[in-house]
Amino acid sequence: MNAPLSTPALEWETLPGLTPYAETLSRMEARAGAIRADAAPEAVWLVEHPPSYTAGTSARPQDLRDARFPVFEAGRGGQWTYHGPGQRTGYVLLDLQHPHGTIPPRDIRAFVAGLEEWLILTLAHFGVQGERREGRVGIWVEDKATGQEAKIGAIGVRVTRWVSWHGVALNVAPDLGHFGGIVPCGIAEHGVTSLHALGIPASMAELDQALRNCWAKVFG
């Protein structure tokens, strides 16, 4: 990547417990508006949700196989995603009119690539090789137990008046059976996995520290 550019101030917040998805969605929208009005700093929120299915703007009704948990229209890009305990969701609220580390201003493609790189670097901290796949959203790993590819990280963003909201989700130790109620991101031929399923007993606190450390390598 290119040499880092100047980066505005950033507020980090880790929410305790399980935060209802609708509450976070409303708060995100308000914060994005405040950032655009220069009334609040940029932010990254680290959250866990109760079991929930969220639909992006490209979600297909037939990909909701079993609505066993509450369903929400997220308004972000992408298709169906599961959120739940044991999964760290990172909501990234940045003013993309400004450069952020290696990410130039007003470049949504570079911003999304930066989010991917953030997760890849974070996984590398735990000895996991996360990879991109052409034509598939998210971060993928090889499950050595099965020899098959599986998704460990999801990315879905929305940009309103050049302010980003929504973000990423990384599986630490969720109940992987909960993903069975949807076709995650519209991809039926590959499964999902987690750090714990790969034999890495990382705690949520350890993941959060790795996310914060790796952020600076991409976003400054």
JOCORZI-V457803 format. One record per pair of residues at least 24 apart in sequence whose C-alpha atoms are under 6 Angstrom apart, sorted by the first residue. I is the first residue (numbers start at 1). J is the second residue. D is the distance in whole Angstrom. If there is no record, write none. Layout:
# JOCORZI-V457803
I	J	D
I	J	D
This chain:
# JOCORZI-V457803
2	102	6
4	101	4
4	102	5
5	101	5
7	100	5
7	101	6
7	220	6
10	42	5
10	43	5
11	43	5
12	43	6
12	44	5
13	45	5
14	45	6
14	46	5
15	47	5
18	48	5
18	49	5
18	50	6
19	49	5
20	49	6
42	93	6
42	94	5
43	93	5
44	91	5
44	92	5
45	90	6
45	91	5
46	89	6
46	90	5
47	88	6
47	89	5
48	85	6
48	88	6
49	83	6
49	84	5
50	84	5
51	83	6
51	84	4
52	82	6
52	83	5
53	81	6
53	82	5
54	80	6
54	81	5
55	79	6
55	80	5
63	182	6
63	183	5
64	182	5
65	181	5
65	182	5
66	181	4
76	156	6
76	157	5
76	158	5
77	156	5
77	157	6
78	156	6
79	185	5
80	184	5
80	185	5
81	184	6
85	174	6
86	172	6
86	173	4
86	174	4
87	170	6
87	171	5
87	172	5
87	174	6
88	169	6
88	170	5
89	168	6
89	169	4
90	167	6
90	168	5
91	166	5
91	167	5
92	165	6
92	167	5
93	164	5
93	165	5
94	163	6
94	164	5
95	163	5
96	162	5
96	163	6
100	219	5
100	220	6
101	218	6
101	219	4
101	220	4
102	218	6
122	210	6
122	211	6
122	214	6
150	190	6
150	191	5
150	192	5
150	193	6
151	192	4
151	193	6
152	192	6
152	193	5
152	194	6
